[in-house]
Amino acid sequence: MGPLELGLLVAVVLILVLLTGAPVAFSLGAVSILFLLIFEGPGSMSIVAETLFGGLNEFALLSIPMFILMGAAVASSRAGSDLYEALERWFYKVPGGLIISNLGACSIFAALSGSSPATCAAIGKMGIPEMQKRGYPSSLATGAIAAGGTLGILIPPSITMIVYGIATETSIGRLFIAGIIPGIMLTALFMAWSLYYAKRNGFDFKLGDTVYSWRDKLVILPKILPFLIIIALILYALYGGIATPSEAAGVGAFICIGLVVLIYKMWNMREHWEILRSAMRESVMIMMIIGAAALFSYMMSSLYITQSLAEWIATLNVNPWVLLLSVNVFLLVAGLFLPPVAVILMTAPTLVPIVETIGFDPIWFGVMLTLNMEIGLITPPVGLNLYVINSIAPDVKLPTILWGALPFMVCMLIGILLLILFPGLATWLPDALMGTAQY
């Protein structure tokens, strides 16, 4: 059996194991050990533990639990509701102000928390009932929040971009900055579709008879501005070379916990324990996937599968754009069944060298990959955001939520197309701020 046929067998076995419902980390580890035992014998087991823990022996990985802790602190407080209320007060006179408030709150809260489920839960609990009360259909109300929650993996600071940067040895600071313009673009596309749909169907755009004075608008800003300043300072520290991602994440997490205590009076140690437990659970899950993915990559390389695949693709006389289209289709399909972190760890180390060989920028590719992963968050069978929305709005059936999310998937596909046609959307800002990268 040749390496390519062996690679196909590995893929089939891995898919079958994942379909059993086994956790991603355990599936990757079990398949890796199985194939090492069969093709390299029992002696290969001596390097399993070393390889797995070696995959975690990366200083930059410290930024992941720190950013998760920062997001857990924000998500456990009233920051989401205050952010929603602040935007509502400022945009209540704007046509479509309610939908803008919800999507704007999703984009900002997603950046603060870095968690799509947390964003859906925090903003959806307030936004969905309010939109339904104002006459917006349940499909639009739930679909907008589900799609808005996906922005957390694109708008910095982003956990998936940290994972991509570590897996492909690209600059995390440059990746963060590269996600800003596409994140704003995608938010604008979401808003444009929502407003067009509501206007075409004659839904009420106003927030009702509520009138907010300048005092009402300004009084809530001190609660949310500190968190927005933290995001700006983290980005400044990264692209200014002042701090490493791990240092910036650690300081950001410490400040966020302090702000939550001071602003929202969270003095109860039980609340702090919940923050730490939530952050620990998610961090361990991601770290286990990273370690297992390192073992999986070792197995693929040891059996010469990765090298053979790269050589085979390099010999194909295919137009680079056709190859890029094929990569996008592959990523879209993979995102339907696996979480973003798993897809990145399993595919990026193989795909990025190929992408670079045909002349594409790895930073640009990282942003495009992230957009593909966003679609998976609102697409069955995984579609985590769909199930979160269904749990906080049980009166809205899952097919209704999915139907409402479909136009936002189209917006994401348009975003991918724009990114392909205008790669400067991702590369211009990091090049302007940090200089042209050399690869």
Beta strands, then each sheet from edge to edge (+ up, - down):
end
